Amino acid sequence: MAVVDRLPLPETCAAPPAPALWVGYGHAVYLGPSLRLDPHSTAVYCLAIGVDAPLILRVDGSADVVLRSVLVPPRAAHQIVATGERMLFCYFDPGSARAGGCLERMAAAESGFGSGHRAEAELVGLCGAPALDALGILDAASGPVPGPVDERIDGVIRSIRAQPGAPVSAAEFARDTHLSTPYFLRLFAAETGTSFRRYRLWARMLHVASAVSKGSDLTRAAVDAGFATPSHFSDAFRRMFGLTATALLTGGVEIVVDGS
């Protein structure tokens, strides 16, 4: 991947806010120390931005590349090495409107990796705010996205959010909305930007994050959210974010949940 020829961004100098992970439905934002992650892959798109200085992208079989921003595709083994103190990571569910919007805003792409986000300066500036402005960051990264408009799907979404651990199948929701299961699944994906299965996974993740942010035990929160076992939750979290929930929590990260 060639380095995009761009003017250097101003380094941030304001006192950094506390590290935080903001989790929404189908997307998440982390702002804080680099976490020093080992080589890994995730099940989602990840936009990585060096807040204080450029980052180094390492991919097996390729030379290291120095960038300020890179969009890593799902299931791509890689390592992000920070050269500054703080990093911004934005996670987008594959197939979502936000993932598509972020892809369109990358200046170049090679081997599935996007480089040089066109709003780099704006995103770095937002990271200098006193508190994490996750929605502002998401809109700068991908553009604003509309919510669901079909009342039947909106009702299903509300049910999933209210009881993410309920063992209600897609076929049962389809029956309740008087739709065939194949049509329901297609409509749900069109309205939410992701599959029924993955949306429910995000809902369960949010339930755990909300419970833990209120002082709940991680193991109990995972079971209450519908994960079969704590290890099931741990595996799902690692696949999504590239590290364990325990590792994140022991780093003193504030968890913020968007329930809108």
Disulfide bonds with the S-S distance in Angstrom:
none
